[in-house]
Amino acid sequence: MKWTKVQHPLHSVDGTGNWECPDFFPVLLHGTNGLDASYNKKNIKHVLKVSLDVTRFEYYTVGKYDTKKDRYIPDKTSIDGWKGLRLDYGNYYASKSFYDPSKNRRIMWGWANESDTVNDDVKKGWAGIQTIPRKLWLDPSGKQLVQWPVDELETLREQKIQLSNRKLNKGDKIEVKGITPAQADVEVTFSFSSLDKAEPFDPNWANLYAQDVCAIKGSTEQGGLGPFGLLTLASQNLEEYTPVFFRVFKGQDKYKVMCSDATRSTLKNDKTMYKPSFAGYVDVDLTNKTLSLRSLIDHSVVESFGAGGKTCITSRVYPTLAINDNAHLFVFNNGTETIKIKSLNAWTMGKPKMNWSFGHSSY
């Protein structure tokens, strides 16, 4: 290939620090099919994703690509910078997408680095893993991406249990039994009868990130509509657990906060461990009074997809009690509004079957 350096950048933003792992690709205005990167016709938009080194998060904008001027212009509804949309609001970085022509989809791979100590990384002899590949497409609103684990993951599902129409009053928690909670796929839809008990959104939080709000209003602090969700990688007596949950606030923008809180994930007392309260706002219409959550749990990883994949959070956690057969899974509600488990499907996940080819040999 012969490369010619252009006189101007495709796009730039002041004050955002070093950019890593940029990804630029087209998306259809309607439908979930993916497009090849060279596709540039009508009825599409473009996405520019960058990994910002200062914050170690992934940000993206949705906009238009002017082929004549070779310029990318984000939509006015896309905030371009640290306050903008993230691919994932947790421990997720350095992602890259590709077009899969066999199934006509765009797939995103991400990296979850360690939250443990450097000494533990040295003992393991490795650090960092790839997350589950996700199919992505443009939401019908045209304002954000939607992400969902690739369908192939479902081939690893083994034992299955189901719950439906179970009420969760304030303070209730129900254990999900019959699967292996340390390696599981959980899909749950919550419903509620009213939005009236949703808490007012404090105006003092207007300039805070969602994760700051989650740190202030965690999973144990009683709310109105929420917090409700899952207690993943939990020890029997809840000395350790990683909650993934929703809390709904009333506000001008009708805030819905989704959190994955690692602060109680382990009894390890090393101050150098990274145990944040990850969170993102969920842009979803609650007219039908339901919220869905899917969590993929794999020993030290909890990847969660809220509202059908509109908000995604990945956490790396290192429990000391809730490991292997001693891990538990609960559904909980700490809000005054009664929540109903409309449906819950959970599976034990088997190990992936890997085919490696070296020269003329396959393993």
FIZABA-815761 format. One record per residue (C-alpha): x, y, z negated; residue number from 1. Coordinates in nm, 2 decimals. Layout:
# residues N
c1:X | c2:Y | c3:Z | num:NUM .
...
END
This chain:
# residues 363
c1:0.00 | c2:0.00 | c3:0.00 | num:1 .
c1:0.11 | c2:0.35 | c3:0.07 | num:2 .
c1:0.00 | c2:0.61 | c3:-0.19 | num:3 .
c1:-0.02 | c2:0.98 | c3:-0.14 | num:4 .
c1:-0.04 | c2:1.20 | c3:-0.45 | num:5 .
c1:-0.33 | c2:1.45 | c3:-0.43 | num:6 .
c1:-0.30 | c2:1.81 | c3:-0.53 | num:7 .
c1:-0.57 | c2:1.80 | c3:-0.80 | num:8 .
c1:-0.70 | c2:1.54 | c3:-1.04 | num:9 .
c1:-1.02 | c2:1.35 | c3:-0.98 | num:10 .
c1:-1.14 | c2:1.49 | c3:-1.32 | num:11 .
c1:-0.98 | c2:1.64 | c3:-1.63 | num:12 .
c1:-1.09 | c2:1.77 | c3:-1.97 | num:13 .
c1:-0.89 | c2:2.00 | c3:-2.20 | num:14 .
c1:-0.83 | c2:1.91 | c3:-2.56 | num:15 .
c1:-0.90 | c2:1.53 | c3:-2.54 | num:16 .
c1:-0.54 | c2:1.41 | c3:-2.58 | num:17 .
c1:-0.38 | c2:1.12 | c3:-2.39 | num:18 .
c1:-0.60 | c2:0.92 | c3:-2.16 | num:19 .
c1:-0.55 | c2:0.54 | c3:-2.13 | num:20 .
c1:-0.71 | c2:0.27 | c3:-1.93 | num:21 .
c1:-0.94 | c2:0.48 | c3:-1.71 | num:22 .
c1:-1.21 | c2:0.30 | c3:-1.52 | num:23 .
c1:-1.41 | c2:0.46 | c3:-1.24 | num:24 .
c1:-1.70 | c2:0.27 | c3:-1.07 | num:25 .
c1:-2.04 | c2:0.32 | c3:-0.91 | num:26 .
c1:-2.37 | c2:0.21 | c3:-1.06 | num:27 .
c1:-2.72 | c2:0.17 | c3:-0.91 | num:28 .
c1:-2.99 | c2:0.41 | c3:-1.02 | num:29 .
c1:-3.23 | c2:0.13 | c3:-1.05 | num:30 .
c1:-3.18 | c2:-0.24 | c3:-1.13 | num:31 .
c1:-2.91 | c2:-0.44 | c3:-1.31 | num:32 .
c1:-2.70 | c2:-0.55 | c3:-1.01 | num:33 .
c1:-2.34 | c2:-0.44 | c3:-0.99 | num:34 .
c1:-2.16 | c2:-0.26 | c3:-0.71 | num:35 .
c1:-1.81 | c2:-0.29 | c3:-0.56 | num:36 .
c1:-1.59 | c2:0.00 | c3:-0.65 | num:37 .
c1:-1.57 | c2:0.12 | c3:-0.29 | num:38 .
c1:-1.95 | c2:0.15 | c3:-0.26 | num:39 .
c1:-2.05 | c2:0.51 | c3:-0.20 | num:40 .
c1:-2.40 | c2:0.55 | c3:-0.07 | num:41 .
c1:-2.73 | c2:0.70 | c3:-0.18 | num:42 .
c1:-2.92 | c2:0.60 | c3:-0.49 | num:43 .
c1:-2.61 | c2:0.56 | c3:-0.70 | num:44 .
c1:-2.42 | c2:0.74 | c3:-0.97 | num:45 .
c1:-2.06 | c2:0.70 | c3:-1.09 | num:46 .
c1:-1.92 | c2:0.63 | c3:-1.43 | num:47 .
c1:-1.58 | c2:0.75 | c3:-1.56 | num:48 .
c1:-1.46 | c2:0.56 | c3:-1.87 | num:49 .
c1:-1.14 | c2:0.66 | c3:-2.06 | num:50 .
c1:-0.97 | c2:0.52 | c3:-2.37 | num:51 .
c1:-0.87 | c2:0.83 | c3:-2.58 | num:52 .
c1:-0.55 | c2:0.76 | c3:-2.77 | num:53 .
c1:-0.62 | c2:1.01 | c3:-3.04 | num:54 .
c1:-0.94 | c2:0.85 | c3:-3.17 | num:55 .
c1:-0.88 | c2:0.50 | c3:-3.04 | num:56 .
c1:-1.24 | c2:0.48 | c3:-2.90 | num:57 .
c1:-1.38 | c2:0.43 | c3:-2.55 | num:58 .
c1:-1.58 | c2:0.72 | c3:-2.40 | num:59 .
c1:-1.77 | c2:0.76 | c3:-2.07 | num:60 .
c1:-1.97 | c2:1.00 | c3:-1.87 | num:61 .
c1:-2.23 | c2:0.94 | c3:-1.60 | num:62 .
c1:-2.21 | c2:1.17 | c3:-1.30 | num:63 .
c1:-2.16 | c2:1.22 | c3:-0.92 | num:64 .
c1:-1.86 | c2:1.16 | c3:-0.70 | num:65 .
c1:-1.80 | c2:1.42 | c3:-0.43 | num:66 .
c1:-1.61 | c2:1.22 | c3:-0.16 | num:67 .
c1:-1.54 | c2:1.52 | c3:0.05 | num:68 .
c1:-1.37 | c2:1.72 | c3:-0.23 | num:69 .
c1:-1.25 | c2:1.40 | c3:-0.41 | num:70 .
c1:-1.40 | c2:1.52 | c3:-0.74 | num:71 .
c1:-1.60 | c2:1.36 | c3:-1.01 | num:72 .
c1:-1.87 | c2:1.58 | c3:-1.17 | num:73 .
c1:-2.04 | c2:1.46 | c3:-1.49 | num:74 .
c1:-2.41 | c2:1.51 | c3:-1.53 | num:75 .
c1:-2.51 | c2:1.80 | c3:-1.76 | num:76 .
c1:-2.66 | c2:1.54 | c3:-1.99 | num:77 .
c1:-2.33 | c2:1.37 | c3:-2.03 | num:78 .
c1:-2.11 | c2:1.52 | c3:-2.31 | num:79 .
c1:-1.75 | c2:1.50 | c3:-2.19 | num:80 .
c1:-1.52 | c2:1.45 | c3:-2.48 | num:81 .
c1:-1.50 | c2:1.32 | c3:-2.84 | num:82 .
c1:-1.88 | c2:1.38 | c3:-2.90 | num:83 .
c1:-1.97 | c2:1.19 | c3:-2.59 | num:84 .
c1:-2.11 | c2:0.84 | c3:-2.53 | num:85 .
c1:-1.90 | c2:0.54 | c3:-2.63 | num:86 .
c1:-1.89 | c2:0.20 | c3:-2.47 | num:87 .
c1:-1.87 | c2:0.05 | c3:-2.82 | num:88 .
c1:-1.88 | c2:0.23 | c3:-3.15 | num:89 .
c1:-1.65 | c2:-0.01 | c3:-3.33 | num:90 .
c1:-1.32 | c2:-0.18 | c3:-3.29 | num:91 .
c1:-1.31 | c2:-0.19 | c3:-2.91 | num:92 .
c1:-1.05 | c2:-0.04 | c3:-2.69 | num:93 .
c1:-0.86 | c2:-0.06 | c3:-2.36 | num:94 .
c1:-1.15 | c2:-0.21 | c3:-2.16 | num:95 .
c1:-1.15 | c2:-0.27 | c3:-1.79 | num:96 .
c1:-1.43 | c2:-0.37 | c3:-1.56 | num:97 .
c1:-1.45 | c2:-0.56 | c3:-1.23 | num:98 .
c1:-1.71 | c2:-0.65 | c3:-0.97 | num:99 .
c1:-1.82 | c2:-1.01 | c3:-0.96 | num:100 .
c1:-1.94 | c2:-1.08 | c3:-0.61 | num:101 .
c1:-2.05 | c2:-1.44 | c3:-0.69 | num:102 .
c1:-2.33 | c2:-1.31 | c3:-0.91 | num:103 .
c1:-2.35 | c2:-0.95 | c3:-0.79 | num:104 .
c1:-2.27 | c2:-0.79 | c3:-1.13 | num:105 .
c1:-2.02 | c2:-0.56 | c3:-1.29 | num:106 .
c1:-1.84 | c2:-0.71 | c3:-1.59 | num:107 .
c1:-1.65 | c2:-0.53 | c3:-1.87 | num:108 .
c1:-1.37 | c2:-0.68 | c3:-2.07 | num:109 .
c1:-1.26 | c2:-0.51 | c3:-2.40 | num:110 .
c1:-0.99 | c2:-0.55 | c3:-2.65 | num:111 .
c1:-1.05 | c2:-0.58 | c3:-3.03 | num:112 .
c1:-0.72 | c2:-0.51 | c3:-3.21 | num:113 .
c1:-0.66 | c2:-0.62 | c3:-3.57 | num:114 .
c1:-0.79 | c2:-0.45 | c3:-3.88 | num:115 .
c1:-0.58 | c2:-0.66 | c3:-4.10 | num:116 .
c1:-0.23 | c2:-0.57 | c3:-4.23 | num:117 .
c1:0.08 | c2:-0.57 | c3:-4.02 | num:118 .
c1:0.23 | c2:-0.83 | c3:-4.25 | num:119 .
c1:-0.06 | c2:-1.07 | c3:-4.18 | num:120 .
c1:-0.01 | c2:-1.01 | c3:-3.80 | num:121 .
c1:0.35 | c2:-1.11 | c3:-3.83 | num:122 .
c1:0.26 | c2:-1.42 | c3:-4.02 | num:123 .
c1:0.00 | c2:-1.52 | c3:-3.75 | num:124 .
c1:0.25 | c2:-1.45 | c3:-3.48 | num:125 .
c1:0.00 | c2:-1.26 | c3:-3.26 | num:126 .
c1:-0.24 | c2:-0.96 | c3:-3.28 | num:127 .
c1:-0.55 | c2:-0.86 | c3:-3.09 | num:128 .
c1:-0.81 | c2:-1.05 | c3:-2.89 | num:129 .
c1:-1.04 | c2:-1.00 | c3:-2.60 | num:130 .
c1:-1.41 | c2:-0.96 | c3:-2.67 | num:131 .
c1:-1.69 | c2:-1.14 | c3:-2.50 | num:132 .
c1:-1.73 | c2:-1.02 | c3:-2.14 | num:133 .
c1:-2.03 | c2:-0.80 | c3:-2.08 | num:134 .
c1:-2.25 | c2:-0.73 | c3:-1.79 | num:135 .
c1:-2.32 | c2:-0.36 | c3:-1.76 | num:136 .
c1:-2.56 | c2:-0.14 | c3:-1.56 | num:137 .
c1:-2.73 | c2:0.20 | c3:-1.58 | num:138 .
c1:-3.03 | c2:0.25 | c3:-1.81 | num:139 .
c1:-3.35 | c2:0.35 | c3:-1.63 | num:140 .
c1:-3.31 | c2:0.69 | c3:-1.79 | num:141 .
c1:-3.00 | c2:0.74 | c3:-1.58 | num:142 .
c1:-2.82 | c2:0.88 | c3:-1.89 | num:143 .
c1:-2.63 | c2:0.59 | c3:-2.03 | num:144 .
c1:-2.50 | c2:0.24 | c3:-1.97 | num:145 .
c1:-2.66 | c2:-0.09 | c3:-2.10 | num:146 .
c1:-2.43 | c2:-0.38 | c3:-2.19 | num:147 .
c1:-2.52 | c2:-0.74 | c3:-2.25 | num:148 .
c1:-2.31 | c2:-1.06 | c3:-2.30 | num:149 .
c1:-2.27 | c2:-1.26 | c3:-1.98 | num:150 .
c1:-2.52 | c2:-1.54 | c3:-1.93 | num:151 .
c1:-2.24 | c2:-1.80 | c3:-1.93 | num:152 .
c1:-2.21 | c2:-1.75 | c3:-2.30 | num:153 .
c1:-2.55 | c2:-1.93 | c3:-2.34 | num:154 .
c1:-2.39 | c2:-2.26 | c3:-2.23 | num:155 .
c1:-2.21 | c2:-2.27 | c3:-2.57 | num:156 .
c1:-2.53 | c2:-2.26 | c3:-2.77 | num:157 .
c1:-2.59 | c2:-2.58 | c3:-2.98 | num:158 .
c1:-2.81 | c2:-2.62 | c3:-3.29 | num:159 .
c1:-3.10 | c2:-2.37 | c3:-3.27 | num:160 .
c1:-3.33 | c2:-2.24 | c3:-3.54 | num:161 .
c1:-3.63 | c2:-2.01 | c3:-3.51 | num:162 .
c1:-3.82 | c2:-1.77 | c3:-3.74 | num:163 .
c1:-4.13 | c2:-1.57 | c3:-3.66 | num:164 .
c1:-4.38 | c2:-1.34 | c3:-3.83 | num:165 .
c1:-4.19 | c2:-1.33 | c3:-4.16 | num:166 .
c1:-4.24 | c2:-1.02 | c3:-4.38 | num:167 .
c1:-3.95 | c2:-0.84 | c3:-4.55 | num:168 .
c1:-4.06 | c2:-0.62 | c3:-4.83 | num:169 .
c1:-3.83 | c2:-0.38 | c3:-5.00 | num:170 .
c1:-3.53 | c2:-0.56 | c3:-5.14 | num:171 .
c1:-3.61 | c2:-0.89 | c3:-4.97 | num:172 .
c1:-3.35 | c2:-1.11 | c3:-4.79 | num:173 .
c1:-3.41 | c2:-1.44 | c3:-4.62 | num:174 .
c1:-3.12 | c2:-1.68 | c3:-4.55 | num:175 .
c1:-3.10 | c2:-1.82 | c3:-4.20 | num:176 .
c1:-3.02 | c2:-2.19 | c3:-4.24 | num:177 .
c1:-2.96 | c2:-2.48 | c3:-4.00 | num:178 .
c1:-2.68 | c2:-2.32 | c3:-3.80 | num:179 .
c1:-2.31 | c2:-2.25 | c3:-3.86 | num:180 .
c1:-2.31 | c2:-1.88 | c3:-3.96 | num:181 .
c1:-1.93 | c2:-1.84 | c3:-3.90 | num:182 .
c1:-1.97 | c2:-1.91 | c3:-3.53 | num:183 .
c1:-2.32 | c2:-1.81 | c3:-3.42 | num:184 .
c1:-2.54 | c2:-1.62 | c3:-3.17 | num:185 .
c1:-2.83 | c2:-1.44 | c3:-3.33 | num:186 .
c1:-3.12 | c2:-1.26 | c3:-3.15 | num:187 .
c1:-3.38 | c2:-1.09 | c3:-3.37 | num:188 .
c1:-3.67 | c2:-0.85 | c3:-3.30 | num:189 .
c1:-3.80 | c2:-0.64 | c3:-3.59 | num:190 .
c1:-4.13 | c2:-0.47 | c3:-3.60 | num:191 .
c1:-4.30 | c2:-0.23 | c3:-3.84 | num:192 .
c1:-4.64 | c2:-0.08 | c3:-3.87 | num:193 .
c1:-4.56 | c2:0.29 | c3:-3.91 | num:194 .
c1:-4.29 | c2:0.55 | c3:-3.87 | num:195 .
c1:-4.43 | c2:0.77 | c3:-4.14 | num:196 .
c1:-4.17 | c2:0.66 | c3:-4.41 | num:197 .
c1:-3.87 | c2:0.74 | c3:-4.19 | num:198 .
c1:-3.64 | c2:0.97 | c3:-4.38 | num:199 .
c1:-3.58 | c2:1.33 | c3:-4.27 | num:200 .
c1:-3.25 | c2:1.38 | c3:-4.09 | num:201 .
c1:-3.04 | c2:1.61 | c3:-4.31 | num:202 .
c1:-2.95 | c2:1.93 | c3:-4.11 | num:203 .
c1:-2.61 | c2:1.92 | c3:-4.28 | num:204 .
c1:-2.54 | c2:1.60 | c3:-4.08 | num:205 .
c1:-2.59 | c2:1.77 | c3:-3.74 | num:206 .
c1:-2.21 | c2:1.80 | c3:-3.67 | num:207 .
c1:-2.13 | c2:1.46 | c3:-3.81 | num:208 .
c1:-2.07 | c2:1.14 | c3:-3.62 | num:209 .
c1:-2.31 | c2:0.85 | c3:-3.67 | num:210 .
c1:-2.04 | c2:0.66 | c3:-3.85 | num:211 .
c1:-2.01 | c2:0.94 | c3:-4.11 | num:212 .
c1:-2.39 | c2:0.92 | c3:-4.17 | num:213 .
c1:-2.36 | c2:0.55 | c3:-4.20 | num:214 .
c1:-2.09 | c2:0.59 | c3:-4.46 | num:215 .
c1:-2.32 | c2:0.82 | c3:-4.66 | num:216 .
c1:-2.63 | c2:0.61 | c3:-4.62 | num:217 .
c1:-2.51 | c2:0.25 | c3:-4.63 | num:218 .
c1:-2.69 | c2:-0.08 | c3:-4.63 | num:219 .
c1:-2.76 | c2:-0.09 | c3:-5.00 | num:220 .
c1:-2.90 | c2:0.26 | c3:-5.05 | num:221 .
c1:-3.28 | c2:0.24 | c3:-5.03 | num:222 .
c1:-3.44 | c2:0.43 | c3:-4.75 | num:223 .
c1:-3.78 | c2:0.47 | c3:-4.59 | num:224 .
c1:-3.77 | c2:0.29 | c3:-4.26 | num:225 .
c1:-3.46 | c2:0.09 | c3:-4.32 | num:226 .
c1:-3.19 | c2:-0.01 | c3:-4.38 | num:227 .
c1:-3.29 | c2:-0.35 | c3:-4.23 | num:228 .
c1:-3.09 | c2:-0.60 | c3:-4.03 | num:229 .
c1:-2.85 | c2:-0.89 | c3:-4.07 | num:230 .
c1:-2.59 | c2:-0.97 | c3:-4.34 | num:231 .
c1:-2.33 | c2:-1.15 | c3:-4.14 | num:232 .
c1:-2.02 | c2:-1.35 | c3:-4.27 | num:233 .
c1:-2.17 | c2:-1.33 | c3:-4.62 | num:234 .
c1:-2.06 | c2:-1.53 | c3:-4.93 | num:235 .
c1:-2.34 | c2:-1.71 | c3:-5.12 | num:236 .
c1:-2.36 | c2:-1.44 | c3:-5.39 | num:237 .
c1:-2.28 | c2:-1.15 | c3:-5.16 | num:238 .
c1:-1.94 | c2:-1.07 | c3:-5.30 | num:239 .
c1:-1.85 | c2:-1.03 | c3:-4.93 | num:240 .
c1:-2.07 | c2:-0.95 | c3:-4.63 | num:241 .
c1:-2.07 | c2:-0.74 | c3:-4.31 | num:242 .
c1:-2.41 | c2:-0.59 | c3:-4.26 | num:243 .
c1:-2.54 | c2:-0.49 | c3:-3.92 | num:244 .
c1:-2.85 | c2:-0.28 | c3:-3.95 | num:245 .
c1:-3.08 | c2:0.00 | c3:-3.85 | num:246 .
c1:-3.19 | c2:0.31 | c3:-4.04 | num:247 .
c1:-3.45 | c2:0.54 | c3:-3.88 | num:248 .
c1:-3.45 | c2:0.91 | c3:-3.94 | num:249 .
c1:-3.70 | c2:1.17 | c3:-3.85 | num:250 .
c1:-3.55 | c2:1.46 | c3:-3.67 | num:251 .
c1:-3.58 | c2:1.68 | c3:-3.36 | num:252 .
c1:-3.40 | c2:1.41 | c3:-3.17 | num:253 .
c1:-3.57 | c2:1.12 | c3:-3.35 | num:254 .
c1:-3.24 | c2:0.97 | c3:-3.48 | num:255 .
c1:-3.21 | c2:0.59 | c3:-3.50 | num:256 .
c1:-2.88 | c2:0.49 | c3:-3.65 | num:257 .
c1:-2.72 | c2:0.14 | c3:-3.60 | num:258 .
c1:-2.44 | c2:0.05 | c3:-3.84 | num:259 .
c1:-2.19 | c2:-0.23 | c3:-3.88 | num:260 .
c1:-2.03 | c2:-0.17 | c3:-4.21 | num:261 .
c1:-1.70 | c2:-0.35 | c3:-4.29 | num:262 .
c1:-1.64 | c2:-0.18 | c3:-4.63 | num:263 .
c1:-1.77 | c2:-0.49 | c3:-4.82 | num:264 .
c1:-1.64 | c2:-0.75 | c3:-4.57 | num:265 .
c1:-1.36 | c2:-0.89 | c3:-4.78 | num:266 .
c1:-1.23 | c2:-0.92 | c3:-5.13 | num:267 .
c1:-0.88 | c2:-0.85 | c3:-5.01 | num:268 .
c1:-0.76 | c2:-0.54 | c3:-5.20 | num:269 .
c1:-0.49 | c2:-0.43 | c3:-4.96 | num:270 .
c1:-0.53 | c2:-0.05 | c3:-4.91 | num:271 .
c1:-0.37 | c2:-0.07 | c3:-4.56 | num:272 .
c1:-0.67 | c2:-0.28 | c3:-4.43 | num:273 .
c1:-0.90 | c2:-0.10 | c3:-4.19 | num:274 .
c1:-1.26 | c2:-0.14 | c3:-4.33 | num:275 .
c1:-1.47 | c2:0.14 | c3:-4.18 | num:276 .
c1:-1.84 | c2:0.21 | c3:-4.15 | num:277 .
c1:-1.89 | c2:0.19 | c3:-3.77 | num:278 .
c1:-2.21 | c2:0.34 | c3:-3.63 | num:279 .
c1:-2.38 | c2:0.48 | c3:-3.32 | num:280 .
c1:-2.71 | c2:0.65 | c3:-3.25 | num:281 .
c1:-2.97 | c2:0.44 | c3:-3.06 | num:282 .
c1:-3.16 | c2:0.62 | c3:-2.79 | num:283 .
c1:-3.48 | c2:0.42 | c3:-2.78 | num:284 .
c1:-3.85 | c2:0.49 | c3:-2.77 | num:285 .
c1:-4.01 | c2:0.35 | c3:-3.09 | num:286 .
c1:-4.37 | c2:0.38 | c3:-2.96 | num:287 .
c1:-4.41 | c2:0.00 | c3:-2.97 | num:288 .
c1:-4.26 | c2:0.00 | c3:-3.33 | num:289 .
c1:-3.99 | c2:-0.26 | c3:-3.26 | num:290 .
c1:-3.62 | c2:-0.27 | c3:-3.26 | num:291 .
c1:-3.40 | c2:-0.56 | c3:-3.14 | num:292 .
c1:-3.06 | c2:-0.68 | c3:-3.24 | num:293 .
c1:-2.82 | c2:-0.94 | c3:-3.11 | num:294 .
c1:-2.50 | c2:-1.03 | c3:-3.30 | num:295 .
c1:-2.23 | c2:-1.27 | c3:-3.18 | num:296 .
c1:-2.04 | c2:-1.39 | c3:-3.49 | num:297 .
c1:-1.70 | c2:-1.56 | c3:-3.45 | num:298 .
c1:-1.51 | c2:-1.59 | c3:-3.78 | num:299 .
c1:-1.33 | c2:-1.25 | c3:-3.77 | num:300 .
c1:-1.54 | c2:-1.08 | c3:-3.51 | num:301 .
c1:-1.90 | c2:-0.95 | c3:-3.51 | num:302 .
c1:-2.01 | c2:-0.81 | c3:-3.18 | num:303 .
c1:-2.36 | c2:-0.65 | c3:-3.20 | num:304 .
c1:-2.60 | c2:-0.52 | c3:-2.93 | num:305 .
c1:-2.88 | c2:-0.29 | c3:-3.04 | num:306 .
c1:-3.20 | c2:-0.22 | c3:-2.85 | num:307 .
c1:-3.12 | c2:-0.46 | c3:-2.57 | num:308 .
c1:-2.76 | c2:-0.34 | c3:-2.53 | num:309 .
c1:-2.80 | c2:0.04 | c3:-2.55 | num:310 .
c1:-2.57 | c2:0.07 | c3:-2.85 | num:311 .
c1:-2.29 | c2:-0.18 | c3:-2.91 | num:312 .
c1:-2.06 | c2:-0.22 | c3:-3.21 | num:313 .
c1:-1.77 | c2:-0.46 | c3:-3.26 | num:314 .
c1:-1.61 | c2:-0.52 | c3:-3.60 | num:315 .
c1:-1.30 | c2:-0.71 | c3:-3.70 | num:316 .
c1:-1.33 | c2:-0.85 | c3:-4.06 | num:317 .
c1:-1.13 | c2:-1.09 | c3:-4.27 | num:318 .
c1:-1.34 | c2:-1.25 | c3:-4.55 | num:319 .
c1:-1.18 | c2:-1.46 | c3:-4.81 | num:320 .
c1:-1.49 | c2:-1.64 | c3:-4.94 | num:321 .
c1:-1.73 | c2:-1.63 | c3:-4.64 | num:322 .
c1:-1.52 | c2:-1.85 | c3:-4.41 | num:323 .
c1:-1.60 | c2:-2.17 | c3:-4.21 | num:324 .
c1:-1.87 | c2:-2.37 | c3:-4.39 | num:325 .
c1:-1.89 | c2:-2.12 | c3:-4.68 | num:326 .
c1:-2.02 | c2:-1.84 | c3:-4.46 | num:327 .
c1:-2.39 | c2:-1.75 | c3:-4.48 | num:328 .
c1:-2.63 | c2:-1.54 | c3:-4.28 | num:329 .
c1:-2.92 | c2:-1.33 | c3:-4.42 | num:330 .
c1:-3.19 | c2:-1.11 | c3:-4.28 | num:331 .
c1:-3.26 | c2:-0.82 | c3:-4.52 | num:332 .
c1:-3.47 | c2:-0.50 | c3:-4.58 | num:333 .
c1:-3.37 | c2:-0.23 | c3:-4.82 | num:334 .
c1:-3.64 | c2:0.02 | c3:-4.71 | num:335 .
c1:-3.98 | c2:0.10 | c3:-4.86 | num:336 .
c1:-4.15 | c2:0.03 | c3:-4.53 | num:337 .
c1:-4.23 | c2:-0.34 | c3:-4.49 | num:338 .
c1:-4.04 | c2:-0.49 | c3:-4.19 | num:339 .
c1:-4.16 | c2:-0.80 | c3:-4.00 | num:340 .
c1:-3.92 | c2:-1.05 | c3:-3.84 | num:341 .
c1:-4.13 | c2:-1.07 | c3:-3.52 | num:342 .
c1:-3.89 | c2:-1.33 | c3:-3.38 | num:343 .
c1:-3.55 | c2:-1.47 | c3:-3.46 | num:344 .
c1:-3.35 | c2:-1.72 | c3:-3.26 | num:345 .
c1:-3.01 | c2:-1.83 | c3:-3.38 | num:346 .
c1:-2.77 | c2:-2.09 | c3:-3.25 | num:347 .
c1:-2.45 | c2:-2.25 | c3:-3.36 | num:348 .
c1:-2.19 | c2:-2.17 | c3:-3.09 | num:349 .
c1:-1.96 | c2:-2.44 | c3:-2.96 | num:350 .
c1:-1.60 | c2:-2.39 | c3:-2.85 | num:351 .
c1:-1.54 | c2:-2.27 | c3:-2.49 | num:352 .
c1:-1.42 | c2:-2.51 | c3:-2.24 | num:353 .
c1:-1.11 | c2:-2.36 | c3:-2.08 | num:354 .
c1:-0.96 | c2:-2.48 | c3:-1.75 | num:355 .
c1:-0.60 | c2:-2.38 | c3:-1.69 | num:356 .
c1:-0.41 | c2:-2.45 | c3:-1.38 | num:357 .
c1:-0.03 | c2:-2.47 | c3:-1.36 | num:358 .
c1:0.12 | c2:-2.55 | c3:-1.02 | num:359 .
c1:-0.05 | c2:-2.87 | c3:-0.92 | num:360 .
c1:-0.16 | c2:-2.97 | c3:-1.27 | num:361 .
c1:-0.48 | c2:-2.88 | c3:-1.45 | num:362 .
c1:-0.54 | c2:-2.89 | c3:-1.82 | num:363 .
END
